[in-house]
Amino acid sequence: MANSVRASHILLMYSGSSRSSATRSKEEAAQQIQGLKKELDGGADFATLAKQHSDCPSKAKGGDLGTFGPGQMVKPFETAAFSMPVGGVSDVVETDFGYHLITRTG
């Protein structure tokens, strides 16, 4: 495993997810994140979609989370980020915070 990676993400929270103030249901968030995944698969720009849709403050930076090492992110997020190649985009990753799409940028 690499010592660190750099990644960006799009987070869609839902009512009841950790630290969430979102009003959408879990089902609505799941549908929306799948729609965003389809847009990315079709060539949409990750940073643009993050700025428009993410519930994370990182959206101001196009979803950029900077560089992080093992143990700094929740396990499902870490596993996805460390397992993909630079430039790759994950499938939907669910954590206690909601649904994520992740791209490894370094």
Protein Blocks (a to p, Z undefined) as FASTA:
>chain_A
ZZbdcddddddddehiahiabfbdfklmmmmmmmmmmmmmnopafklmmmmmpcbfklmn
nopabjadehiacfklmmmmmmpcehiacdddddfkbccddddfZZ
